[in-house]
Amino acid sequence: MPKNTAETSLVRRQCRVSPGILTDIRVYFPLGVNGVAKARVYIGEKPVLPRSAKSYVTGDGADVGAIDIFEPITGNLPVLNWDVWNPSTKYDHALQLKATWVTEEEMAADRALLAAMLNRLDSINRALGGT
């Protein structure tokens, strides 16, 4: 992200993703950023990091983000929009966006596995005389 980038001239990156459930979203701010570079992440136009479109995240030598957020990613062209800006007049900065999500295919496989496990537990319970 180039130096001298004001919030009014922020840089937007689009990251195409598969439909599913977003479970973890983080921005890595390298050591030396010192809270100068800032970022926001959206699913489409819905803010997810932070939850307010008027706020931002920043850091220094750390991941800043949210885990266990369970936000649906849907639509024909699902994207994470990542807005970044850097009002520093001295240095360019390179941030990293890190995201984890469960795809629709993975969710279907997990549901099938869970159903099979519950059926097996029910069978064991009945064999032991339970109801």
C-alpha positions in Angstrom: 0.0 0.0 0.0 1.6 3.3 -1.1 2.5 6.0 1.3 0.4 9.2 1.3 -2.9 7.3 0.8 -5.7 9.1 2.6 -8.9 7.4 3.7 -10.7 9.4 1.0 -8.4 7.8 -1.6 -8.2 4.3 -0.1 -7.2 1.3 -2.1 -9.8 -1.4 -2.6 -8.8 -5.0 -3.4 -11.4 -7.6 -4.3 -10.7 -11.2 -3.3 -13.0 -13.7 -5.0 -13.9 -16.6 -2.7 -16.2 -19.7 -2.8 -19.7 -19.5 -1.3 -19.8 -20.8 2.3 -19.3 -19.5 5.9 -16.5 -17.2 6.8 -15.1 -18.3 10.1 -11.9 -16.3 10.6 -10.8 -13.0 9.2 -7.5 -11.2 10.0 -5.2 -8.5 8.7 -1.5 -8.9 9.4 0.3 -5.6 10.1 4.1 -6.0 9.8 6.4 -4.7 12.5 7.1 -1.1 11.8 3.6 -0.1 10.7 3.0 1.4 14.2 -0.7 1.8 13.8 -0.4 4.1 10.8 -1.8 1.8 8.0 -5.5 1.0 8.4 -7.9 -1.5 6.9 -11.5 -2.6 6.6 -12.9 -5.9 5.3 -16.3 -6.5 3.8 -18.3 -9.4 2.5 -19.6 -7.6 -0.6 -20.6 -4.3 1.1 -21.3 -5.7 4.6 -18.5 -4.8 7.0 -17.0 -7.8 8.9 -13.7 -6.4 10.2 -14.5 -4.3 12.0 -18.3 -4.5 12.2 -18.7 -0.8 11.5 -18.0 0.8 8.1 -16.9 3.9 10.0 -14.2 2.1 12.0 -10.9 0.5 11.0 -8.3 -2.0 12.3 -4.6 -1.3 12.6 -1.6 -2.8 14.4 2.1 -3.3 14.5 3.7 -6.7 14.1 0.5 -8.6 14.7 -2.6 -10.2 13.2 -5.7 -8.2 14.0 -9.1 -9.8 13.4 -12.0 -11.9 14.5 -12.4 -15.7 14.9 -15.6 -17.7 15.1 -17.6 -15.1 13.3 -19.7 -17.4 11.1 -20.7 -14.9 8.4 -22.4 -16.4 5.3 -20.7 -15.7 1.9 -23.3 -15.9 -0.8 -24.1 -14.7 -4.2 -23.1 -15.3 -7.8 -19.8 -13.4 -7.4 -18.9 -13.8 -3.7 -16.0 -11.4 -2.8 -14.2 -10.1 0.2 -13.6 -6.4 -0.3 -10.5 -5.1 1.4 -10.1 -1.4 1.9 -6.6 -0.1 3.0 -5.0 3.3 3.4 -1.7 4.6 4.6 -1.5 8.3 5.6 2.2 7.9 6.4 4.3 10.3 4.4 7.5 8.2 4.8 6.9 4.5 4.0 4.9 2.1 1.8 3.5 -0.9 3.7 2.5 -4.4 2.7 -0.4 -5.9 4.7 -1.7 -9.4 4.4 -5.4 -10.5 4.4 -6.0 -13.9 6.0 -9.4 -15.6 5.8 -10.8 -19.0 6.6 -14.2 -20.2 5.4 -16.0 -23.5 5.0 -17.4 -24.1 1.5 -20.9 -25.3 0.8 -19.4 -28.7 -0.3 -17.5 -29.0 3.0 -20.7 -28.1 5.0 -22.7 -30.8 3.1 -20.0 -33.4 3.9 -19.9 -32.3 7.5 -23.7 -32.6 7.8 -23.6 -36.1 6.4 -20.9 -37.2 8.8 -22.7 -35.7 11.7 -25.9 -37.4 10.8 -24.1 -40.8 10.5 -22.5 -40.2 13.9 -25.8 -39.4 15.5 -27.4 -42.4 14.0 -24.6 -44.6 15.3 -24.9 -43.1 18.8 -28.6 -43.7 18.7 -28.1 -47.3 17.8 -25.6 -47.8 20.6 -28.0 -46.1 23.1 -30.9 -48.4 22.1 -28.6 -51.5 22.3 -27.8 -50.4 25.9 -31.5 -50.2 26.7 -31.9 -46.4 26.4 -34.8 -44.7 24.7 
